[in-house]
């Protein structure tokens, strides 16, 4: 695959600018540029305007057959190219013909039992513990956890507001009452940091989407818009050049969870997403219906949620075996 190098061509830079103006996340921009660049290099650096469905099919087949990528990876590459032709070039390639599709992985998600979750959380402290508790207690992705703002915590209704989750969708999810004292203490810490930051003459407040920043120019310096998990120090925003306080690095949270799992003697392969998997499975075990779990997780298709029915201890799709009733 081509290396993740800086944008080298005006064409790729124009795509980056197109996406940035429309507030696509940095991760999505980097991912789409990667696959578009790869597609161009694969076809001997021909311009995409000179190509179409046939070349897209060849590329996707190459990824599946020669590179043996996963289904998700091949789908991501297809999404990037569909975006390129449909939105940027306004030259849709239409329905694709036959191309080799990557084999769908049949691996079930790793799920912890309740005792394992408790042991891992007991090995964590401070912000990593609170973030991990929200991933398990509210089914958050790690990016959703670190991007929470103070205003997203609703103590009255015991729920969290998740904005611009995967696919740019919004949702509400449950908040465990047991986390209220820790969250209140965390918000007080954020309040104190904001007081200190406001004394800095160059402090520009927290980052906000452009439209909201224009509509509410004072909001970046208000408590509600501050990140719930602020970074340890102020830094310069590379896009605006302004002094801000960002949120903590999600990779540090994941690293802390893996370390805690090892220290707790959990032999399973544990990441931050394992806590989200466990949230979904334990909800189903407790009797929650599949649609409720789908809404809590923010899945657009219930089929994505149904995979958790296969890891329930009571058998396929949570069905109790009649053999269990013989005695």
C-alpha positions as CSV (number, residue, x, y, z in Angstrom):
1,X,0.0,0.0,0.0
2,X,1.2,3.5,-0.5
3,X,2.7,5.2,2.4
4,X,0.7,7.6,4.5
5,X,2.6,10.6,3.2
6,X,1.6,14.3,3.3
7,X,-0.7,15.4,0.5
8,X,1.5,15.8,-2.6
9,X,-0.9,16.8,-5.3
10,X,-3.3,19.8,-5.9
11,X,-6.0,17.3,-6.7
12,X,-5.8,15.5,-3.4
13,X,-5.5,18.8,-1.6
14,X,-8.7,19.9,-3.2
15,X,-10.5,16.8,-1.9
16,X,-9.1,17.5,1.6
17,X,-10.3,21.1,1.5
18,X,-13.7,20.0,0.1
19,X,-14.2,17.6,3.1
20,X,-12.8,20.0,5.7
21,X,-15.2,22.8,4.7
22,X,-18.1,20.3,5.2
23,X,-16.8,19.4,8.6
24,X,-15.8,15.8,8.0
25,X,-13.7,14.4,10.8
26,X,-9.9,14.4,10.4
27,X,-9.9,10.6,10.6
28,X,-12.4,10.3,7.8
29,X,-10.5,12.8,5.7
30,X,-7.2,10.9,6.2
31,X,-8.9,7.5,5.5
32,X,-10.6,8.7,2.3
33,X,-7.5,10.4,1.0
34,X,-5.5,7.2,1.7
35,X,-7.8,5.0,-0.4
36,X,-8.2,7.6,-3.2
37,X,-4.4,7.9,-3.4
38,X,-4.0,4.1,-3.4
39,X,-6.6,3.8,-6.2
40,X,-4.7,6.3,-8.3
41,X,-1.3,4.7,-7.8
42,X,-2.7,1.3,-8.5
43,X,-3.9,2.5,-11.9
44,X,-0.5,4.0,-12.8
45,X,-1.4,7.4,-11.6
46,X,-4.2,8.0,-14.1
47,X,-6.6,10.7,-13.2
48,X,-9.9,9.4,-11.7
49,X,-11.9,11.4,-14.3
50,X,-10.4,9.1,-17.0
51,X,-11.6,6.0,-15.2
52,X,-14.9,4.6,-14.0
53,X,-16.7,1.5,-12.8
54,X,-14.4,-0.9,-14.5
55,X,-11.3,0.5,-12.8
56,X,-13.1,0.6,-9.4
57,X,-14.1,-3.1,-9.8
58,X,-10.5,-4.0,-10.7
59,X,-9.2,-2.2,-7.6
60,X,-11.7,-3.8,-5.2
61,X,-10.9,-7.2,-6.6
62,X,-7.2,-6.6,-6.1
63,X,-7.8,-5.7,-2.5
64,X,-9.8,-8.9,-1.9
65,X,-7.7,-11.4,-3.8
66,X,-4.1,-10.1,-3.6
67,X,-4.2,-8.0,-0.4
68,X,-6.7,-10.3,1.3
69,X,-8.3,-7.3,3.1
70,X,-11.3,-7.7,5.4
71,X,-14.9,-7.0,4.4
72,X,-14.9,-3.8,6.4
73,X,-11.7,-2.6,4.8
74,X,-12.9,-3.3,1.3
75,X,-16.2,-1.5,2.1
76,X,-14.3,1.5,3.4
77,X,-12.3,1.7,0.1
78,X,-15.5,1.5,-1.9
79,X,-17.1,4.3,0.3
80,X,-14.1,6.5,-0.4
81,X,-14.3,6.0,-4.1
82,X,-18.0,6.4,-4.2
83,X,-17.6,9.7,-2.3
84,X,-14.9,10.8,-4.9
85,X,-17.1,10.1,-7.9
86,X,-20.5,11.1,-6.5
87,X,-19.6,14.1,-4.5
88,X,-16.3,15.6,-5.6
89,X,-16.2,14.8,-9.4
90,X,-20.0,14.6,-9.8
91,X,-19.3,11.7,-12.1
92,X,-21.2,8.7,-10.6
93,X,-19.9,5.3,-11.7
94,X,-23.3,3.7,-11.2
95,X,-23.9,0.1,-10.2
96,X,-20.8,-2.0,-10.1
97,X,-20.7,-5.3,-11.9
98,X,-19.0,-8.4,-10.6
99,X,-16.0,-8.0,-8.4
100,X,-14.4,-10.3,-5.8
101,X,-15.8,-9.5,-2.4
102,X,-13.7,-9.9,0.6
103,X,-14.8,-12.8,2.8
104,X,-16.8,-11.7,5.7
105,X,-15.1,-12.3,9.0
106,X,-17.0,-14.8,11.2
107,X,-15.1,-13.8,14.4
108,X,-17.4,-13.0,17.3
109,X,-16.6,-10.0,19.4
110,X,-14.6,-10.5,22.6
111,X,-16.9,-10.1,25.6
112,X,-16.0,-9.9,29.2
113,X,-18.1,-11.3,32.0
114,X,-19.2,-9.0,34.8
115,X,-16.4,-10.1,37.2
116,X,-13.8,-9.4,34.6
117,X,-15.2,-5.9,33.9
118,X,-15.1,-5.2,37.7
119,X,-11.5,-6.4,38.0
120,X,-10.4,-4.2,35.1
121,X,-12.1,-1.1,36.4
122,X,-10.6,-1.7,39.8
123,X,-7.2,-1.5,38.3
124,X,-7.9,1.9,36.7
125,X,-7.8,5.3,38.4
126,X,-8.6,8.9,37.5
127,X,-9.8,9.9,34.0
128,X,-9.1,6.5,32.4
129,X,-11.3,4.8,35.0
130,X,-14.2,7.2,34.4
131,X,-13.8,7.0,30.6
132,X,-13.7,3.2,30.8
133,X,-16.8,3.2,33.1
134,X,-18.7,5.2,30.5
135,X,-17.7,2.9,27.7
136,X,-19.0,-0.1,29.6
137,X,-21.8,1.7,31.4
138,X,-23.2,3.6,28.4
139,X,-21.9,1.7,25.4
140,X,-19.7,4.5,24.1
141,X,-16.9,4.1,21.6
142,X,-13.6,5.5,22.9
143,X,-13.8,8.5,20.5
144,X,-17.3,9.3,21.7
145,X,-16.1,9.1,25.3
146,X,-13.1,11.5,24.9
147,X,-15.2,13.9,22.8
148,X,-18.0,14.3,25.4
149,X,-18.6,17.9,26.4
150,X,-19.8,19.0,29.9
151,X,-23.2,19.9,28.4
152,X,-23.7,16.4,27.1
153,X,-24.2,14.9,30.6
154,X,-27.8,15.0,31.6
155,X,-28.0,14.3,35.4
156,X,-31.7,14.9,35.6
157,X,-32.6,12.1,33.1
158,X,-29.5,10.0,33.6
159,X,-28.5,10.0,30.0
160,X,-25.7,11.1,27.7
161,X,-26.0,13.0,24.5
162,X,-23.7,11.6,21.8
163,X,-23.2,14.1,19.0
164,X,-21.7,13.2,15.6
165,X,-21.1,9.5,16.4
166,X,-20.1,7.1,13.8
167,X,-21.7,8.1,10.5
168,X,-22.3,11.6,11.9
169,X,-25.5,10.4,13.7
170,X,-26.6,11.6,17.1
171,X,-28.2,9.5,19.9
172,X,-29.1,9.3,23.6
173,X,-27.7,6.6,25.8
174,X,-28.1,5.6,29.4
175,X,-26.0,7.0,32.3
176,X,-25.4,4.8,35.3
177,X,-26.5,6.7,38.5
178,X,-23.4,5.3,40.2
179,X,-21.2,7.5,38.0
180,X,-22.8,10.8,39.1
181,X,-20.4,11.6,41.9
182,X,-17.4,10.9,39.7
183,X,-18.8,13.0,36.9
184,X,-19.6,15.9,39.2
185,X,-16.1,15.8,40.5
186,X,-14.7,15.7,36.9
187,X,-16.9,18.7,35.9
188,X,-15.6,20.6,38.9
189,X,-12.0,19.9,37.7
190,X,-13.0,21.2,34.2
191,X,-14.4,24.3,35.8
192,X,-11.2,25.0,37.6
193,X,-9.1,24.5,34.5
194,X,-11.4,26.9,32.6
195,X,-10.8,29.5,35.3
196,X,-7.1,29.1,35.0
197,X,-7.1,29.1,31.2
198,X,-9.2,32.2,31.0
199,X,-6.4,34.1,32.8
200,X,-4.2,33.5,29.8
201,X,-4.3,36.4,27.4
202,X,-4.1,34.2,24.3
203,X,-6.6,31.6,25.3
204,X,-9.3,31.3,22.6
205,X,-11.6,28.8,24.2
206,X,-12.4,25.2,23.2
207,X,-12.7,24.2,19.6
208,X,-16.3,24.3,18.2
209,X,-17.8,23.6,14.8
210,X,-17.5,26.7,12.6
211,X,-21.2,27.4,12.3
212,X,-21.7,27.3,16.1
213,X,-18.6,29.3,16.8
214,X,-20.0,32.1,14.5
215,X,-23.5,31.9,16.0
216,X,-22.3,31.8,19.6
217,X,-19.0,33.6,19.8
218,X,-18.8,33.4,23.6
219,X,-19.6,29.7,23.8
220,X,-16.0,28.4,23.5
221,X,-15.2,30.0,26.9
222,X,-18.3,28.7,28.7
223,X,-18.2,25.6,30.9
224,X,-20.9,23.6,29.0
225,X,-18.8,23.5,25.8
226,X,-15.6,22.3,27.5
227,X,-14.5,18.8,26.9
228,X,-15.3,16.5,29.8
229,X,-11.9,14.9,29.6
230,X,-9.6,17.9,28.9
231,X,-5.9,17.4,27.9
232,X,-3.3,18.1,30.5
233,X,-2.0,21.3,28.8
234,X,-2.9,24.0,26.4
235,X,-1.8,23.6,22.8
236,X,-2.0,25.4,19.5
237,X,-4.8,24.4,17.2
238,X,-3.0,23.5,13.9
239,X,-5.9,24.6,11.8
240,X,-6.5,28.0,13.3
241,X,-3.3,28.7,15.1
242,X,-5.2,29.6,18.2
243,X,-4.4,28.5,21.8
244,X,-6.9,25.9,23.0
245,X,-7.3,23.0,25.4
246,X,-8.2,19.8,23.5
247,X,-9.4,16.5,24.9
248,X,-7.3,13.7,26.1
249,X,-5.7,11.3,23.6
250,X,-8.0,8.3,23.0
251,X,-4.9,6.0,22.5
252,X,-3.8,6.7,26.0
253,X,-7.1,5.5,27.3
254,X,-6.9,2.3,25.3
255,X,-3.4,1.7,26.5
256,X,-4.5,2.1,30.1
257,X,-7.3,-0.4,29.6
258,X,-5.0,-3.0,28.1
259,X,-2.6,-2.5,30.9
260,X,-5.3,-2.9,33.5
261,X,-6.7,-6.0,31.9
262,X,-3.2,-7.6,32.0
263,X,-2.8,-6.6,35.7
264,X,-6.2,-8.0,36.5
265,X,-5.2,-11.4,35.0
266,X,-7.8,-11.3,32.2
267,X,-6.5,-13.6,29.5
268,X,-8.8,-12.3,26.7
269,X,-7.7,-9.8,24.1
270,X,-9.1,-6.6,25.7
271,X,-9.4,-3.1,24.1
272,X,-11.6,-0.2,24.9
273,X,-14.1,-1.6,22.3
274,X,-14.4,-4.8,24.4
275,X,-16.1,-2.8,27.0
276,X,-18.7,-1.6,24.5
277,X,-19.2,-5.2,23.3
278,X,-19.7,-6.3,26.9
279,X,-22.2,-3.5,27.5
280,X,-24.4,-4.7,24.6
281,X,-24.2,-8.4,25.5
282,X,-24.9,-7.8,29.2
283,X,-28.0,-5.7,28.3
284,X,-29.3,-8.5,26.2
285,X,-28.6,-11.0,29.0
286,X,-30.6,-8.7,31.3
287,X,-33.6,-9.0,29.1
288,X,-33.3,-5.8,27.0
289,X,-34.8,-6.2,23.5
290,X,-32.6,-6.0,20.4
291,X,-34.1,-2.7,19.2
292,X,-33.3,-1.0,22.5
293,X,-29.7,-2.2,22.4
294,X,-29.5,-1.0,18.8
295,X,-30.6,2.5,19.8
296,X,-28.2,2.6,22.7
297,X,-25.3,1.6,20.5
298,X,-26.2,3.9,17.6
299,X,-26.3,1.1,15.0
300,X,-28.1,2.1,11.9
301,X,-28.9,-1.5,11.0
302,X,-30.2,-4.0,13.5
303,X,-28.2,-6.8,11.8
304,X,-25.1,-5.2,13.2
305,X,-26.5,-5.5,16.7
306,X,-27.7,-9.1,16.2
307,X,-24.1,-10.4,16.4
308,X,-24.3,-10.0,20.2
309,X,-27.1,-12.5,20.3
310,X,-24.5,-15.1,19.2
311,X,-22.3,-14.7,22.2
312,X,-25.0,-15.0,24.9
313,X,-24.3,-17.9,27.3
314,X,-27.9,-19.2,26.9
315,X,-27.3,-20.4,23.3
316,X,-28.0,-19.0,19.8
317,X,-29.9,-15.8,19.8
318,X,-30.5,-16.2,23.5
319,X,-32.8,-19.2,23.1
320,X,-33.0,-21.5,26.1
321,X,-32.5,-25.1,25.3
322,X,-35.4,-27.4,26.1
323,X,-33.0,-29.9,27.5
324,X,-32.4,-27.5,30.4
325,X,-36.0,-28.0,31.5
326,X,-36.0,-31.8,31.6
327,X,-35.0,-31.9,35.2
